[in-house]
Amino acid sequence: MKPQDDLYYTVASSKPFAQAVADLDTAVRRHQFGVLHVHDLGATLRNKGEAFAGECKVFEVCNPRQAAGVLATDLRLNMALPCRISVYTEGGATRIGMIEPERMLEMLSKDPAVAGIAREVGEATRRMIDEAK
């Protein structure tokens, strides 16, 4: 295990990439988060002439109430929003993961209100990932 591995929450999926993407989209919405945008990094890299054999879609997701709470505490934390969840292929396998909201925000703020919001968001996003896998 690499020292920074505890910053990530990643699971393997037995689903094909496209099915995991669709199931993550459904899980995000079921948990009352919005999908702000989906970046198709694989296609973007290939379109720019870069060799990228895998697939990678990054979902920008947000719960407005949670985001407003973070921003009301420290507006600079806008740079850490929205949350991102990725579906990608690695070694022929589909994986779903994110940077743990709790770990990321505790590096940026010591405010207990931010920590509480990060904990709630982390619990919700891990459930989304587990449901989509």
Summary of the structure (lengths in Angstrom):
residues: 133
radius of gyration: 15.2
end to end distance: 21.9
largest distance: 45.4
contacts: 388
relative contact order: 0.23
helix: 53%
strand: 26%
